[in-house]
């Protein structure tokens, strides 16, 4: 129940943030003017870098003003990528004899996004802890099996990148 509530709250927050980003991109000049006034209260050594970051951020939002066909192409590519990643985790489950509903791969990816955001060399540790938390803590998979599946998933997800890096 707590996980469902967290998911619902996260979905609402994501929609609110998306709407705010779209509004910010449409009214960037007004937003930047307001932000300049707000930051003028700070010392210059703090206000100037913050304003620079805000301008850079606003510049990146230009993509939201792309033609609808471009936005649909971006959405389609994103959905395809997420589906392929979910399928990869499903194959990993099958390889280890883990029987879970297909949608759990997508929830696992949400955990992994949090895990890999922890700064560690080679994302070692954060990925594995998040994988273990999702499979063992949420889905009740045996701890040793979840650890083995997580190590394998991490190795196999990095192997193509390493091989291509060596080749190039």
C-alpha positions as CSV (number, residue, x, y, z in Angstrom):
1,X,0.0,0.0,0.0
2,X,2.8,2.4,0.8
3,X,4.5,1.6,-2.5
4,X,1.2,2.3,-4.4
5,X,0.8,5.6,-2.5
6,X,4.4,6.6,-3.2
7,X,3.8,5.8,-6.9
8,X,0.6,7.8,-7.1
9,X,2.3,10.8,-5.3
10,X,5.3,10.5,-7.7
11,X,3.0,10.5,-10.7
12,X,1.2,13.6,-9.6
13,X,4.5,15.4,-8.8
14,X,5.8,14.4,-12.2
15,X,2.8,15.8,-14.0
16,X,3.0,19.0,-12.0
17,X,6.7,19.4,-12.8
18,X,6.1,18.7,-16.5
19,X,3.4,21.4,-16.6
20,X,5.7,23.8,-14.7
21,X,8.5,23.1,-17.2
22,X,6.2,23.7,-20.2
23,X,4.9,26.9,-18.7
24,X,8.5,28.0,-17.8
25,X,9.6,27.3,-21.4
26,X,6.6,29.2,-22.8
27,X,7.1,32.2,-20.5
28,X,10.9,32.0,-20.0
29,X,11.4,35.8,-20.3
30,X,8.9,36.6,-17.6
31,X,10.2,33.7,-15.4
32,X,13.8,34.9,-15.8
33,X,12.8,38.5,-14.9
34,X,11.1,37.3,-11.8
35,X,14.0,35.1,-10.9
36,X,16.5,38.0,-11.4
37,X,14.4,40.1,-9.0
38,X,14.3,37.3,-6.4
39,X,18.1,36.6,-6.7
40,X,19.0,40.2,-6.5
41,X,18.4,39.9,-2.7
42,X,21.3,37.4,-2.5
43,X,25.0,38.4,-2.4
44,X,26.4,38.7,-5.9
45,X,28.7,35.7,-5.4
46,X,25.6,33.5,-4.9
47,X,23.1,35.2,-7.1
48,X,25.2,35.4,-10.2
49,X,26.0,31.6,-10.4
50,X,22.4,30.7,-9.6
51,X,21.1,33.0,-12.3
52,X,23.6,31.5,-14.8
53,X,22.4,28.0,-14.0
54,X,18.7,29.1,-14.4
55,X,19.5,30.7,-17.8
56,X,21.3,27.5,-18.9
57,X,18.3,25.4,-17.6
58,X,15.9,27.7,-19.5
59,X,17.9,27.3,-22.7
60,X,17.6,23.5,-22.4
61,X,13.9,23.7,-22.2
62,X,13.8,25.0,-25.8
63,X,13.2,21.3,-26.8
64,X,9.7,21.6,-25.4
65,X,8.9,24.1,-28.1
66,X,9.8,21.6,-30.9
67,X,7.2,20.7,-33.5
68,X,4.7,18.1,-32.3
69,X,6.1,15.5,-34.7
70,X,9.6,15.9,-33.1
71,X,8.1,15.6,-29.6
72,X,6.2,12.4,-30.7
73,X,9.4,11.0,-32.1
74,X,11.2,11.7,-28.8
75,X,8.3,10.1,-26.9
76,X,8.3,7.0,-29.2
77,X,12.0,6.5,-28.8
78,X,11.8,6.9,-25.1
79,X,9.0,4.4,-24.8
80,X,10.9,1.9,-27.0
81,X,14.0,2.3,-24.9
82,X,12.0,1.7,-21.7
83,X,10.3,-1.3,-23.2
84,X,13.6,-2.8,-24.3
85,X,15.1,-2.3,-20.8
86,X,12.1,-3.8,-19.2
87,X,12.4,-6.8,-21.5
88,X,16.1,-7.2,-20.6
89,X,15.3,-7.4,-16.9
90,X,12.5,-9.9,-17.7
91,X,15.1,-12.1,-19.5
92,X,17.4,-11.8,-16.5
93,X,14.5,-13.0,-14.3
94,X,13.9,-15.9,-16.5
95,X,17.6,-16.8,-16.5
96,X,17.6,-17.0,-12.8
97,X,14.2,-18.8,-12.5
98,X,12.6,-15.8,-10.9
99,X,8.9,-15.6,-11.6
100,X,7.5,-12.1,-11.4
101,X,4.9,-10.2,-13.4
102,X,6.4,-8.3,-16.4
103,X,5.6,-4.9,-15.0
104,X,8.1,-5.5,-12.1
105,X,10.9,-4.7,-14.5
106,X,9.7,-1.2,-14.8
107,X,9.4,-0.7,-11.1
108,X,12.9,-2.2,-10.8
109,X,14.2,0.5,-13.2
110,X,12.7,3.2,-10.9
111,X,14.7,1.7,-8.0
112,X,17.8,1.5,-10.2
113,X,17.6,5.2,-11.2
114,X,17.8,6.0,-7.5
115,X,20.6,3.5,-7.0
116,X,22.8,4.7,-9.8
117,X,22.3,8.3,-8.8
118,X,24.5,7.6,-5.7
119,X,28.0,8.6,-6.8
120,X,30.2,5.6,-6.6
121,X,33.0,4.4,-9.0
122,X,31.4,2.5,-11.8
123,X,28.0,2.8,-10.1
124,X,29.1,-0.2,-8.0
125,X,27.1,-0.6,-4.9
126,X,24.2,1.8,-5.6
127,X,22.9,-0.3,-8.5
128,X,23.3,-3.5,-6.5
129,X,21.7,-2.2,-3.4
130,X,18.7,-0.8,-5.3
131,X,18.4,-4.1,-7.2
132,X,18.4,-6.1,-4.0
133,X,16.0,-3.7,-2.3
134,X,13.5,-4.1,-5.2
135,X,13.7,-7.8,-5.7
136,X,14.2,-8.9,-2.1
137,X,12.5,-6.1,-0.1
138,X,9.5,-5.4,-2.4
139,X,9.0,-8.6,-4.4
140,X,10.2,-11.2,-1.8
141,X,12.8,-12.9,-4.0
142,X,15.4,-14.9,-2.1
143,X,18.3,-12.6,-1.0
144,X,21.1,-14.7,-2.6
145,X,19.2,-15.1,-5.8
146,X,18.5,-11.4,-6.0
147,X,22.2,-10.6,-5.4
148,X,23.2,-13.0,-8.1
149,X,20.6,-11.6,-10.5
150,X,21.7,-8.0,-9.7
151,X,25.4,-8.8,-10.3
152,X,24.6,-10.4,-13.6
153,X,22.3,-7.6,-14.7
154,X,24.9,-5.0,-13.9
155,X,27.7,-6.9,-15.7
156,X,25.6,-7.6,-18.8
157,X,24.3,-4.1,-19.0
158,X,27.9,-2.7,-18.9
159,X,29.5,-5.4,-21.1
160,X,28.3,-4.0,-24.5
161,X,29.4,-0.5,-23.5
162,X,32.8,-1.7,-22.4
163,X,33.3,-3.7,-25.6
164,X,32.3,-0.8,-27.8
165,X,34.6,1.5,-25.8
166,X,37.5,-0.8,-26.4
167,X,36.7,-1.2,-30.1
168,X,36.5,2.6,-30.6
